[in-house]
Amino acid sequence: MLSNSVVVFASDNGGSPWGPISNAGSNWPLRGSKGTIWEGGVRVPALVWSPLLRSRRGYPVSRLVHAVDWLPTLYSAAGGDAADLGTLDGLNLWPWLRDKKPRKWTLWPRNELLVNVDVLSGQSAYREGDYKLVSITNTAGKDASYLFGDPAFSQHIPTPGKSPPCGEATTAKDLDALMTSSLVWKTLQRFYSDTGGLKPLPSGWREVTALHCNPENSTLFGPEGPREGYYLFDLRQDPCEVNDLSSRLQSVLAEMAQKLNSYAEAAQPPKHHGPVPRGLPEVNDCVWARFEDTAQTQSRRCPCPRRNCLA
């Protein structure tokens, strides 16, 4: 199976370091967390491995990919024609991942994406190329004021030359040791045994994928909190979104604001529903089910009622 497989590791959003749904996730050194429009909430690493990739392996891809791109991309990888899927938001990236050399990636299909338009929280964001536009219309919203003038700010914005506040930085040597001792590494060694085993990774490959920020040059520090209006960031130079360029690049801002506003005009009001009881076990033959229009059964003898246990 492995010789005809595509393995994808991806995430749908950033981690939640604190709050009611907190876990061990960390978005360091990015600003924000799950549920926010900041890079820490929407920018996640991804990995694609497959022997079907004919281009140079073992290199980082610093290009935009949206979650909706996986459908046409994997459909194409499986032999389908992505055009048969009809009109989609997603783009087929498989030809680039499979065949294209990095020098050809100037024609990479995706150059823009809408991060979100949320009229309830008063926050919207749009990205085109390296630039990201953030619009805040409700400064009282917790998502808008996130980390502006908050004591937690210093815990989630890096200091040059310092380690994350929660512990010592892990060295590349430590990470390499963990990688080469893993079951995945050993499995791939056997898989590539006919061709001499796994080839060494390019020197400095971790540094290429690392993010570097310079909060000492920040234009966003201060206890006054956010202002209503637009923020513009160059994510290549400033992935941590601490240097607002809106006053310096007004032509870029105007063009991106027009595009963001066009998305906002076409957006439908968000619907926030509470729990839907039609999916509960006691009305679905004692199993968790999708949200049907009508209940499947009225049995009340389920040994594992409601949300007390999950199969």
C-alpha positions as a Markdown table, in Angstrom:
| # | Residue | x | y | z |
|---|---|---|---|---|
| 1 | Met | 0.0 | 0.0 | 0.0 |
| 2 | Leu | 2.8 | 2.4 | 0.9 |
| 3 | Ser | 4.1 | 2.5 | -2.6 |
| 4 | Asn | 0.8 | 3.8 | -3.9 |
| 5 | Ser | -0.1 | 6.1 | -1.1 |
| 6 | Val | -0.2 | 9.8 | -0.3 |
| 7 | Val | 0.3 | 10.7 | 3.4 |
| 8 | Val | -0.9 | 14.1 | 4.5 |
| 9 | Phe | -0.5 | 15.7 | 7.9 |
| 10 | Ala | -2.4 | 18.9 | 8.4 |
| 11 | Ser | -4.5 | 20.8 | 10.9 |
| 12 | Asp | -7.7 | 22.8 | 10.7 |
| 13 | Asn | -6.6 | 25.7 | 13.0 |
| 14 | Gly | -4.0 | 26.8 | 15.5 |
| 15 | Gly | -3.8 | 25.5 | 19.1 |
| 16 | Ser | -5.6 | 26.7 | 22.2 |
| 17 | Pro | -2.9 | 27.4 | 24.8 |
| 18 | Trp | -5.4 | 28.6 | 27.4 |
| 19 | Gly | -9.2 | 29.1 | 28.0 |
| 20 | Pro | -12.1 | 26.6 | 28.3 |
| 21 | Ile | -10.8 | 24.4 | 25.5 |
| 22 | Ser | -7.1 | 24.7 | 26.3 |
| 23 | Asn | -4.7 | 21.9 | 25.5 |
| 24 | Ala | -1.0 | 21.4 | 25.0 |
| 25 | Gly | -1.1 | 23.2 | 21.7 |
| 26 | Ser | 1.4 | 26.1 | 21.1 |
| 27 | Asn | 1.5 | 28.6 | 18.3 |
| 28 | Trp | 4.8 | 30.1 | 19.3 |
| 29 | Pro | 5.9 | 32.6 | 18.1 |
| 30 | Leu | 2.8 | 33.5 | 16.2 |
| 31 | Arg | 0.1 | 35.9 | 17.6 |
| 32 | Gly | -3.3 | 34.4 | 18.4 |
| 33 | Ser | -4.9 | 31.0 | 18.9 |
| 34 | Lys | -7.8 | 28.9 | 17.7 |
| 35 | Gly | -10.8 | 31.1 | 16.9 |
| 36 | Thr | -8.9 | 34.2 | 16.0 |
| 37 | Ile | -7.9 | 35.7 | 12.6 |
| 38 | Trp | -4.3 | 36.1 | 13.7 |
| 39 | Glu | -1.6 | 33.8 | 12.2 |
| 40 | Gly | -1.5 | 31.7 | 15.4 |
| 41 | Gly | -5.2 | 30.8 | 14.8 |
| 42 | Val | -5.1 | 30.1 | 11.0 |
| 43 | Arg | -1.5 | 29.3 | 10.0 |
| 44 | Val | -0.5 | 25.6 | 10.6 |
| 45 | Pro | 2.3 | 23.3 | 9.3 |
| 46 | Ala | 1.5 | 20.6 | 6.8 |
| 47 | Leu | 3.4 | 17.7 | 5.4 |
| 48 | Val | 2.9 | 15.6 | 2.3 |
| 49 | Trp | 4.8 | 12.4 | 1.7 |
| 50 | Ser | 4.4 | 10.0 | -1.2 |
| 51 | Pro | 6.6 | 7.9 | -3.5 |
| 52 | Leu | 4.4 | 9.3 | -6.3 |
| 53 | Leu | 6.1 | 12.7 | -5.9 |
| 54 | Arg | 8.5 | 12.9 | -8.8 |
| 55 | Ser | 10.0 | 16.2 | -8.1 |
| 56 | Arg | 12.8 | 16.9 | -5.6 |
| 57 | Arg | 11.9 | 15.5 | -2.2 |
| 58 | Gly | 12.7 | 16.7 | 1.3 |
| 59 | Tyr | 12.2 | 20.4 | 0.9 |
| 60 | Pro | 9.9 | 23.1 | 2.3 |
| 61 | Val | 7.1 | 24.6 | 0.3 |
| 62 | Ser | 6.6 | 28.3 | 1.3 |
| 63 | Arg | 3.4 | 28.8 | -0.6 |
| 64 | Leu | -0.2 | 29.4 | 0.3 |
| 65 | Val | -2.4 | 26.3 | 0.7 |
| 66 | His | -6.0 | 26.4 | 2.0 |
| 67 | Ala | -7.9 | 23.5 | 3.6 |
| 68 | Val | -10.3 | 23.5 | 0.7 |
| 69 | Asp | -7.5 | 22.7 | -1.7 |
| 70 | Trp | -7.1 | 19.1 | -0.3 |
| 71 | Leu | -10.3 | 17.9 | -2.0 |
| 72 | Pro | -9.3 | 18.6 | -5.7 |
| 73 | Thr | -5.6 | 17.9 | -4.9 |
| 74 | Leu | -6.2 | 14.4 | -3.5 |
| 75 | Tyr | -8.9 | 13.6 | -6.0 |
| 76 | Ser | -6.3 | 14.4 | -8.8 |
| 77 | Ala | -3.7 | 12.3 | -7.0 |
| 78 | Ala | -6.1 | 9.3 | -7.0 |
| 79 | Gly | -6.4 | 9.6 | -10.8 |
| 80 | Gly | -9.5 | 11.8 | -11.1 |
| 81 | Asp | -10.0 | 14.9 | -13.2 |
| 82 | Ala | -10.5 | 17.8 | -10.8 |
| 83 | Ala | -12.6 | 19.5 | -13.4 |
| 84 | Asp | -15.3 | 16.8 | -12.9 |
| 85 | Leu | -15.9 | 18.1 | -9.4 |
| 86 | Gly | -17.5 | 21.3 | -10.7 |
| 87 | Thr | -17.1 | 24.8 | -9.4 |
| 88 | Leu | -15.0 | 24.6 | -6.2 |
| 89 | Asp | -13.3 | 27.1 | -3.9 |
| 90 | Gly | -10.3 | 24.6 | -3.7 |
| 91 | Leu | -7.5 | 24.5 | -6.2 |
| 92 | Asn | -5.7 | 21.4 | -7.6 |
| 93 | Leu | -2.1 | 21.6 | -6.3 |
| 94 | Trp | -1.2 | 18.0 | -7.3 |
| 95 | Pro | 0.6 | 18.8 | -10.6 |
| 96 | Trp | 2.9 | 21.2 | -8.7 |
| 97 | Leu | 3.6 | 18.9 | -5.8 |
| 98 | Arg | 4.2 | 16.0 | -8.0 |
| 99 | Asp | 6.2 | 17.4 | -10.9 |
| 100 | Lys | 7.1 | 21.0 | -10.7 |
| 101 | Lys | 10.6 | 22.1 | -9.7 |
| 102 | Pro | 10.8 | 25.0 | -7.2 |
| 103 | Arg | 11.9 | 27.4 | -10.0 |
| 104 | Lys | 8.5 | 26.8 | -11.6 |
| 105 | Trp | 6.6 | 27.7 | -8.5 |
| 106 | Thr | 6.2 | 31.3 | -9.6 |
| 107 | Leu | 3.0 | 30.0 | -11.2 |
| 108 | Trp | 1.8 | 28.3 | -8.0 |
| 109 | Pro | -2.0 | 28.3 | -8.3 |
| 110 | Arg | -3.0 | 29.9 | -5.0 |
| 111 | Asn | -1.9 | 33.5 | -4.3 |
| 112 | Glu | -4.8 | 34.7 | -2.2 |
| 113 | Leu | -7.2 | 33.5 | 0.4 |
| 114 | Leu | -10.0 | 34.9 | 2.6 |
| 115 | Val | -9.2 | 34.2 | 6.2 |
| 116 | Asn | -12.7 | 35.2 | 7.6 |
| 117 | Val | -15.5 | 37.7 | 7.5 |
| 118 | Asp | -17.3 | 37.7 | 10.9 |
| 119 | Val | -19.7 | 40.5 | 11.5 |
| 120 | Leu | -20.6 | 39.3 | 15.0 |
| 121 | Ser | -17.0 | 39.6 | 16.3 |
| 122 | Gly | -16.2 | 42.5 | 14.1 |
| 123 | Gln | -13.1 | 41.0 | 12.7 |
| 124 | Ser | -12.2 | 40.1 | 9.1 |
| 125 | Ala | -8.9 | 39.3 | 7.3 |
| 126 | Tyr | -7.8 | 38.7 | 3.7 |
| 127 | Arg | -4.4 | 37.6 | 2.4 |
| 128 | Glu | -2.8 | 38.2 | -1.0 |
| 129 | Gly | 0.8 | 37.1 | -1.6 |
| 130 | Asp | 2.8 | 38.1 | 1.4 |
| 131 | Tyr | 0.4 | 40.8 | 2.6 |
| 132 | Lys | -2.4 | 40.3 | 5.1 |
| 133 | Leu | -5.1 | 42.8 | 5.7 |
| 134 | Val | -7.0 | 42.8 | 9.1 |
| 135 | Ser | -10.2 | 44.7 | 9.6 |
| 136 | Ile | -11.5 | 45.5 | 13.1 |
| 137 | Thr | -14.9 | 47.1 | 13.5 |
| 138 | Asn | -15.6 | 46.1 | 17.1 |
| 139 | Thr | -12.7 | 46.9 | 19.5 |
| 140 | Ala | -14.7 | 45.6 | 22.5 |
| 141 | Gly | -14.7 | 42.1 | 21.1 |
| 142 | Lys | -12.3 | 39.7 | 22.8 |
| 143 | Asp | -11.0 | 38.5 | 19.5 |
| 144 | Ala | -10.2 | 42.0 | 18.3 |
| 145 | Ser | -8.4 | 43.0 | 21.5 |
| 146 | Tyr | -6.6 | 39.7 | 21.8 |
| 147 | Leu | -3.1 | 40.4 | 23.2 |
| 148 | Phe | -3.3 | 44.2 | 22.6 |
| 149 | Gly | -2.2 | 45.7 | 25.9 |
| 150 | Asp | -2.9 | 42.5 | 27.8 |
| 151 | Pro | -0.5 | 41.1 | 30.4 |
| 152 | Ala | -0.5 | 37.8 | 28.5 |
| 153 | Phe | 1.1 | 39.7 | 25.5 |
| 154 | Ser | 4.6 | 39.2 | 26.8 |
| 155 | Gln | 4.0 | 35.5 | 27.2 |
| 156 | His | 3.1 | 35.0 | 23.5 |
| 157 | Ile | 5.3 | 37.4 | 21.6 |
| 158 | Pro | 9.0 | 36.3 | 21.4 |
| 159 | Thr | 11.9 | 38.3 | 22.7 |
| 160 | Pro | 15.0 | 38.2 | 20.4 |
| 161 | Gly | 17.4 | 35.6 | 21.5 |
| 162 | Lys | 15.1 | 34.2 | 24.2 |
| 163 | Ser | 13.4 | 30.9 | 24.5 |
| 164 | Pro | 9.6 | 30.5 | 24.9 |
| 165 | Pro | 8.5 | 31.3 | 28.5 |
| 166 | Cys | 7.2 | 27.8 | 29.1 |
| 167 | Gly | 10.5 | 26.0 | 28.8 |
| 168 | Glu | 13.8 | 25.7 | 27.1 |
| 169 | Ala | 14.1 | 25.7 | 23.4 |
| 170 | Thr | 14.6 | 22.3 | 21.8 |
| 171 | Thr | 17.8 | 22.0 | 19.8 |
| 172 | Ala | 17.9 | 20.8 | 16.2 |
| 173 | Lys | 20.1 | 17.9 | 17.5 |
| 174 | Asp | 17.4 | 16.9 | 19.9 |
| 175 | Leu | 14.7 | 17.0 | 17.2 |
| 176 | Asp | 16.8 | 15.0 | 14.8 |
| 177 | Ala | 17.4 | 12.3 | 17.5 |
| 178 | Leu | 13.7 | 12.1 | 18.1 |
| 179 | Met | 13.0 | 11.9 | 14.3 |
| 180 | Thr | 15.5 | 9.2 | 13.5 |
| 181 | Ser | 14.4 | 7.0 | 16.5 |
| 182 | Ser | 10.7 | 7.2 | 15.5 |
| 183 | Leu | 8.7 | 4.3 | 14.1 |
| 184 | Val | 8.0 | 6.3 | 11.0 |
| 185 | Trp | 11.7 | 6.8 | 10.2 |
| 186 | Lys | 12.4 | 3.1 | 10.7 |
| 187 | Thr | 9.5 | 2.2 | 8.5 |
| 188 | Leu | 10.7 | 4.5 | 5.7 |
| 189 | Gln | 14.3 | 3.1 | 6.0 |
| 190 | Arg | 12.9 | -0.4 | 5.2 |
| 191 | Phe | 10.7 | 1.1 | 2.4 |
| 192 | Tyr | 13.7 | 2.7 | 0.8 |
| 193 | Ser | 16.1 | -0.2 | 1.5 |
| 194 | Asp | 16.3 | -1.2 | -2.2 |
| 195 | Thr | 17.6 | 2.3 | -3.1 |
| 196 | Gly | 20.1 | 2.6 | -0.3 |
| 197 | Gly | 17.8 | 3.9 | 2.5 |
| 198 | Leu | 16.7 | 7.4 | 3.3 |
| 199 | Lys | 18.9 | 10.1 | 1.9 |
| 200 | Pro | 20.3 | 12.8 | 4.3 |
| 201 | Leu | 18.1 | 15.9 | 4.6 |
| 202 | Pro | 19.5 | 19.1 | 3.2 |
| 203 | Ser | 21.7 | 21.0 | 5.6 |
| 204 | Gly | 19.9 | 23.7 | 7.5 |
| 205 | Trp | 16.4 | 22.6 | 6.4 |
| 206 | Arg | 15.0 | 23.3 | 9.9 |
| 207 | Glu | 16.3 | 26.9 | 9.8 |
| 208 | Val | 14.5 | 27.4 | 6.4 |
| 209 | Thr | 11.2 | 26.6 | 8.0 |
| 210 | Ala | 11.7 | 28.6 | 11.2 |
| 211 | Leu | 9.9 | 31.8 | 11.9 |
| 212 | His | 11.7 | 34.9 | 13.1 |
| 213 | Cys | 10.1 | 38.0 | 14.7 |
| 214 | Asn | 11.5 | 41.3 | 15.9 |
| 215 | Pro | 9.1 | 42.7 | 18.6 |
| 216 | Glu | 11.6 | 45.4 | 19.4 |
| 217 | Asn | 10.4 | 47.2 | 16.2 |
| 218 | Ser | 6.8 | 46.6 | 17.0 |
| 219 | Thr | 4.2 | 49.3 | 16.2 |
| 220 | Leu | 1.5 | 47.5 | 18.1 |
| 221 | Phe | 2.7 | 47.5 | 21.7 |
| 222 | Gly | 0.8 | 49.7 | 24.2 |
| 223 | Pro | -2.0 | 49.6 | 26.7 |
| 224 | Glu | -4.4 | 51.6 | 24.6 |
| 225 | Gly | -5.7 | 48.5 | 22.8 |
| 226 | Pro | -6.7 | 48.3 | 19.1 |
| 227 | Arg | -8.2 | 51.0 | 17.1 |
| 228 | Glu | -11.0 | 50.4 | 14.7 |
| 229 | Gly | -9.9 | 50.2 | 11.1 |
| 230 | Tyr | -7.4 | 48.3 | 9.0 |
| 231 | Tyr | -4.0 | 46.7 | 9.8 |
| 232 | Leu | -1.6 | 45.6 | 7.1 |
| 233 | Phe | 1.2 | 43.2 | 7.6 |
| 234 | Asp | 4.0 | 41.8 | 5.4 |
| 235 | Leu | 4.0 | 38.2 | 6.6 |
| 236 | Arg | 7.3 | 37.3 | 4.9 |
| 237 | Gln | 9.1 | 39.9 | 6.9 |
| 238 | Asp | 6.7 | 40.0 | 9.9 |
| 239 | Pro | 5.0 | 36.6 | 10.4 |
| 240 | Cys | 4.1 | 37.6 | 14.0 |
| 241 | Glu | 2.0 | 40.6 | 12.9 |
| 242 | Val | 3.6 | 43.2 | 15.1 |
| 243 | Asn | 4.5 | 45.9 | 12.5 |
| 244 | Asp | 1.5 | 47.6 | 11.0 |
| 245 | Leu | 2.2 | 49.0 | 7.5 |
| 246 | Ser | -1.3 | 50.4 | 6.8 |
| 247 | Ser | 0.0 | 54.1 | 6.8 |
| 248 | Arg | 3.0 | 53.3 | 4.7 |
| 249 | Leu | 1.5 | 51.2 | 2.0 |
| 250 | Gln | -1.8 | 52.9 | 1.4 |
| 251 | Ser | -2.1 | 51.8 | -2.3 |
| 252 | Val | -1.7 | 48.1 | -1.2 |
| 253 | Leu | -4.2 | 48.6 | 1.6 |
| 254 | Ala | -6.8 | 50.2 | -0.7 |
| 255 | Glu | -6.6 | 47.4 | -3.2 |
| 256 | Met | -6.9 | 44.7 | -0.6 |
| 257 | Ala | -9.6 | 46.5 | 1.3 |
| 258 | Gln | -11.7 | 46.6 | -1.9 |
| 259 | Lys | -11.3 | 42.8 | -2.3 |
| 260 | Leu | -12.2 | 42.2 | 1.4 |
| 261 | Asn | -15.2 | 44.4 | 1.1 |
| 262 | Ser | -16.4 | 42.5 | -1.9 |
| 263 | Tyr | -16.2 | 39.2 | 0.1 |
| 264 | Ala | -18.0 | 40.9 | 3.0 |
| 265 | Glu | -20.9 | 42.1 | 0.8 |
| 266 | Ala | -21.5 | 38.5 | -0.5 |
| 267 | Ala | -21.1 | 36.9 | 2.9 |
| 268 | Gln | -24.1 | 35.3 | 4.6 |
| 269 | Pro | -24.8 | 36.0 | 8.3 |
| 270 | Pro | -23.2 | 33.3 | 10.5 |
| 271 | Lys | -25.5 | 30.9 | 12.3 |
| 272 | His | -24.5 | 29.8 | 15.8 |
| 273 | His | -26.6 | 26.8 | 16.9 |
| 274 | Gly | -26.6 | 25.1 | 20.2 |
| 275 | Pro | -26.6 | 21.3 | 20.7 |
| 276 | Val | -29.0 | 19.5 | 18.3 |
| 277 | Pro | -30.7 | 16.6 | 20.3 |
| 278 | Arg | -31.5 | 14.7 | 17.1 |
| 279 | Gly | -27.9 | 13.4 | 17.0 |
| 280 | Leu | -27.9 | 12.0 | 20.6 |
| 281 | Pro | -27.7 | 8.2 | 21.2 |
| 282 | Glu | -31.1 | 7.9 | 22.9 |
| 283 | Val | -32.9 | 8.8 | 19.7 |
| 284 | Asn | -30.6 | 7.0 | 17.3 |
| 285 | Asp | -30.6 | 3.3 | 18.4 |
| 286 | Cys | -28.0 | 4.1 | 21.1 |
| 287 | Val | -25.3 | 5.4 | 18.8 |
| 288 | Trp | -24.1 | 8.9 | 18.0 |
| 289 | Ala | -25.5 | 9.9 | 14.6 |
| 290 | Arg | -25.5 | 12.7 | 12.1 |
| 291 | Phe | -28.1 | 15.4 | 12.6 |
| 292 | Glu | -31.1 | 13.9 | 10.8 |
| 293 | Asp | -34.3 | 15.8 | 10.3 |
| 294 | Thr | -36.2 | 13.3 | 12.5 |
| 295 | Ala | -35.2 | 11.0 | 15.3 |
| 296 | Gln | -34.5 | 7.4 | 14.4 |
| 297 | Thr | -36.0 | 5.8 | 17.5 |
| 298 | Gln | -37.6 | 6.8 | 20.8 |
| 299 | Ser | -35.7 | 4.1 | 22.8 |
| 300 | Arg | -34.7 | 5.4 | 26.2 |
| 301 | Arg | -32.7 | 2.3 | 27.3 |
| 302 | Cys | -29.3 | 3.2 | 26.0 |
| 303 | Pro | -26.6 | 2.1 | 28.4 |
| 304 | Cys | -24.6 | 5.1 | 27.5 |
| 305 | Pro | -27.0 | 8.1 | 27.4 |
| 306 | Arg | -26.2 | 11.5 | 26.0 |
| 307 | Arg | -22.7 | 12.8 | 26.2 |
| 308 | Asn | -21.6 | 10.8 | 29.3 |
| 309 | Cys | -19.5 | 8.5 | 27.1 |
| 310 | Leu | -18.2 | 8.4 | 23.6 |
| 311 | Ala | -17.6 | 5.2 | 21.6 |
